[in-house]
Amino acid sequence: MTRMRKFAAALSAATAALLATSPTASAGPAGAHTPTASAFPAPHAPFVREGFDRLPLGPVTAGRGWTTDVRDGSLTVEPSSTGHGRELRLRTEGNGHAFLVLSGLAPAANSFWARLRLRVDRLPTAPDWAHWTIAEASGSDAPTLVRPLGGQYVPTSRANFRGVGSDLGPTGDWTAWKTSAPATAAVWSCVEFHLDAADNRVTVYQDGVEQSDLTVSTKEHGGTADDFVFPRFDTLKLGWQLYQADPTPSSYDLRMDDVALSTRRVGGCGS
């Protein structure tokens, strides 16, 4: 009997010690959950990230993983106008263009997210229907250009409106601008877009908020009755191009910062 009492006492002590060290919910405040490593998954790393802070000030023709495409324009790394770090200034004259070019892309499932901060100093007021592009994605397997960020001057409203567009593909040349999405000059915006090949869907976000009126997809777009179909993306251009000659104003400045591309939403734009 004495031996059994000693065994029971030892078992009770061991059980108490085990309960004292086990990370259960009861170890914290009532109702609290003790997280495991899987409760805090590591953020998904972008496959492209550029903040321009490590580039020397002055004219630039290339950076880490990108080149430039310029006609009647320039790209310059300048001190940030917000007072922190550096940013990229893209300037064009007339209907010139200035782009940062990311090539050699091969996003999984031909889909990706992009985020960037940008500020356009002025927008066109002439000629009528002046059309401009800020982002253009393309692939070598098909001529279709996909323009998730762009817009057009609408003379009947005397204003510029943002819209997703395309050119050189089966659906023709179009920009699906919406009066619900006015374009604003001289203001910094955090812009995101998602290219989802599952339904050839382009979704745009501004300052963290989805701009659902701008969404286009295989059957819902601004072109002909043909299906809108993505090329196999391998290149993304970010910058400025206005297509019509002799625009007003005659020159344009776009400032860009915090560029990131990822197979998942990068975020960081707030709401």
C-alpha positions in Angstrom: 0.0 0.0 0.0 2.9 2.4 0.9 4.5 1.7 -2.5 1.2 2.5 -4.3 0.8 5.7 -2.4 4.3 6.8 -3.4 3.6 5.9 -7.0 0.4 7.9 -7.1 2.1 10.9 -5.5 4.9 10.8 -8.1 2.4 10.6 -10.9 0.4 13.5 -9.6 3.6 15.7 -9.3 4.6 14.8 -12.9 1.1 15.7 -14.2 1.2 19.0 -12.4 4.6 19.9 -13.8 3.4 19.0 -17.3 0.3 21.2 -17.0 2.4 24.1 -15.8 4.6 24.1 -18.8 2.1 23.3 -21.6 1.3 26.2 -23.9 -2.5 25.9 -23.8 -5.1 28.6 -24.0 -5.5 28.5 -20.2 -1.9 29.8 -19.8 -3.1 33.2 -21.0 -6.0 35.5 -20.2 -9.5 34.1 -20.4 -10.5 33.6 -24.0 -7.0 34.4 -25.4 -5.6 32.2 -28.2 -1.9 31.2 -27.9 -0.6 31.6 -31.5 1.6 29.1 -33.2 4.1 29.9 -35.9 1.5 29.2 -38.6 -0.7 31.9 -37.2 1.7 34.5 -38.4 2.7 33.5 -42.0 5.6 35.4 -43.4 4.7 38.2 -45.8 4.9 37.2 -49.5 8.1 38.6 -50.9 7.6 40.6 -54.2 9.6 39.4 -57.1 10.3 43.0 -58.1 10.9 45.9 -55.7 12.3 49.3 -56.5 12.4 52.3 -54.2 15.1 54.2 -56.0 16.9 55.0 -52.8 20.1 53.2 -53.7 20.5 54.8 -57.1 22.7 57.9 -57.5 21.0 61.2 -58.1 20.7 62.4 -61.7 19.8 60.9 -65.1 19.2 57.2 -65.1 19.0 54.7 -68.0 18.9 51.4 -66.0 18.5 50.0 -62.5 18.5 46.6 -60.8 16.4 44.4 -63.1 15.1 47.2 -65.3 15.9 49.4 -68.3 14.3 52.4 -69.9 12.3 53.3 -73.0 12.4 57.0 -73.9 11.5 59.2 -76.8 11.4 63.0 -76.3 11.7 62.5 -72.6 14.0 61.7 -69.6 14.2 59.7 -66.4 15.9 61.2 -63.4 16.5 60.1 -59.8 15.7 63.0 -57.5 15.4 63.6 -53.8 11.9 62.7 -52.7 9.4 65.5 -52.8 7.9 64.1 -49.6 11.2 64.6 -47.7 12.2 60.9 -47.4 14.6 59.0 -49.6 14.5 59.3 -53.4 12.0 59.0 -56.2 12.0 58.7 -60.0 11.0 61.7 -62.1 9.8 61.0 -65.7 9.4 63.9 -68.0 8.1 64.0 -71.6 7.7 66.7 -74.3 4.7 66.7 -76.6 3.6 63.1 -77.4 6.9 61.6 -76.3 7.2 58.7 -73.8 9.3 57.8 -70.8 9.1 54.4 -69.3 10.8 52.2 -66.7 10.8 48.8 -68.3 10.7 45.5 -66.4 11.5 42.6 -68.8 12.0 38.9 -68.5 9.0 38.5 -66.3 7.4 35.0 -66.0 4.7 35.3 -63.3 3.1 32.1 -62.1 -0.2 31.3 -63.8 0.5 34.4 -66.0 -1.0 36.5 -63.2 0.5 39.2 -60.9 -0.1 42.2 -58.6 1.6 45.5 -58.9 1.8 48.5 -56.6 3.3 51.9 -57.0 3.0 55.4 -55.8 2.7 58.1 -58.4 2.0 61.8 -59.0 1.3 63.4 -62.4 1.8 67.2 -62.4 -0.7 68.0 -65.1 -3.2 66.2 -67.3 -4.0 67.1 -71.0 -6.8 69.5 -71.9 -6.3 69.2 -75.7 -6.7 67.8 -78.2 -10.1 66.3 -77.6 -10.0 62.7 -76.5 -6.2 62.9 -75.7 -5.2 59.4 -74.5 -2.5 58.6 -72.0 -1.0 55.5 -70.5 0.9 54.9 -67.2 1.2 51.1 -67.2 1.4 48.7 -70.1 1.9 44.9 -69.9 2.8 42.8 -72.9 4.2 39.4 -74.0 6.2 38.1 -77.0 3.6 35.4 -77.9 0.9 37.9 -79.0 0.7 41.6 -80.0 -2.0 42.5 -77.4 -1.1 45.3 -75.1 -2.8 45.5 -71.7 -3.0 48.9 -70.1 -4.2 48.7 -66.5 -3.4 52.3 -65.7 -4.3 55.1 -68.1 -7.0 57.5 -69.1 -8.5 60.0 -71.5 -9.5 63.6 -71.8 -13.2 63.8 -72.4 -14.1 67.1 -74.0 -17.8 66.8 -73.2 -17.0 66.8 -69.5 -13.8 68.9 -69.8 -12.1 66.4 -67.6 -9.8 63.4 -67.6 -11.1 60.1 -66.5 -9.1 56.9 -65.6 -9.7 53.7 -67.5 -8.2 50.3 -68.3 -7.4 49.8 -72.0 -5.8 47.6 -74.7 -4.5 47.8 -78.2 -3.2 45.6 -81.0 -5.3 42.6 -79.9 -8.6 41.1 -81.3 -10.6 43.6 -79.3 -8.9 46.6 -81.0 -7.8 49.9 -79.5 -9.9 51.0 -76.5 -9.9 52.7 -73.2 -12.8 51.9 -70.9 -12.8 55.2 -69.0 -15.4 55.9 -66.4 -16.8 59.2 -65.2 -16.9 57.6 -61.7 -13.1 57.6 -61.8 -11.8 61.1 -62.4 -8.1 61.5 -62.8 -6.4 64.0 -60.4 -3.2 65.9 -61.0 -0.6 67.2 -58.6 -1.7 64.6 -55.9 0.2 61.5 -54.7 -1.7 58.3 -55.1 -0.9 54.7 -54.1 -2.1 52.6 -57.0 -2.4 48.8 -57.4 -3.6 46.5 -60.1 -4.1 42.8 -60.5 -3.8 41.0 -63.8 -5.6 37.6 -63.3 -5.4 35.3 -66.3 -8.1 33.0 -65.0 -10.7 35.4 -66.5 -8.3 37.8 -68.2 -9.4 40.2 -65.5 -7.9 43.6 -64.7 -8.7 45.0 -61.3 -7.5 48.4 -60.2 -7.2 49.9 -56.6 -6.6 53.4 -55.6 -5.3 54.2 -52.1 -6.3 50.7 -51.0 -9.9 50.9 -52.3 -11.0 48.7 -55.2 -12.2 50.7 -58.2 -14.8 48.2 -59.3 -16.2 50.3 -62.1 -12.8 50.0 -63.9 -12.7 46.2 -63.9 -12.5 44.5 -67.3 -12.5 40.8 -68.1 -12.8 38.3 -71.0 -16.4 39.3 -71.9 -16.7 42.7 -70.2 -14.4 45.3 -71.7 -14.4 48.4 -73.9 -13.5 46.8 -77.3 -15.1 44.8 -80.0 -17.3 41.7 -79.4 -14.3 39.5 -79.4 -12.9 38.0 -76.2 -10.3 40.0 -74.4 -7.3 37.6 -73.9 -4.0 38.3 -72.1 -0.7 37.6 -73.9 1.9 35.6 -72.0 3.2 38.4 -69.9 7.0 39.0 -69.9 7.3 42.8 -69.9 5.8 45.7 -67.9 6.3 49.4 -68.6 5.6 52.0 -66.0 5.8 55.7 -66.9 4.0 58.1 -69.2 2.9 58.3 -72.8 0.4 60.6 -74.4 -0.3 59.5 -78.0 -1.7 62.6 -79.8 0.6 65.4 -81.2 0.7 69.0 -80.1 -1.1 68.4 -76.7 -1.9 71.1 -74.1 0.1 71.4 -71.9 3.1 70.6 -74.1 5.1 68.7 -71.4 4.4 66.3 -68.5 6.1 65.3 -65.3 5.3 62.0 -63.5 6.9 61.1 -60.2 7.1 57.5 -59.1 8.2 55.5 -56.0 7.7 52.2 -54.1 7.3 49.9 -57.1 6.6 46.3 -56.3 5.4 43.2 -58.2 4.2 40.0 -56.6 2.1 36.9 -57.2 0.0 38.1 -54.2 -1.3 41.5 -53.2 1.6 43.6 -51.8 -0.6 46.1 -50.0 0.8 49.1 -48.1 -1.7 51.5 -49.7 -4.0 51.8 -46.7 -7.7 52.2 -47.2 
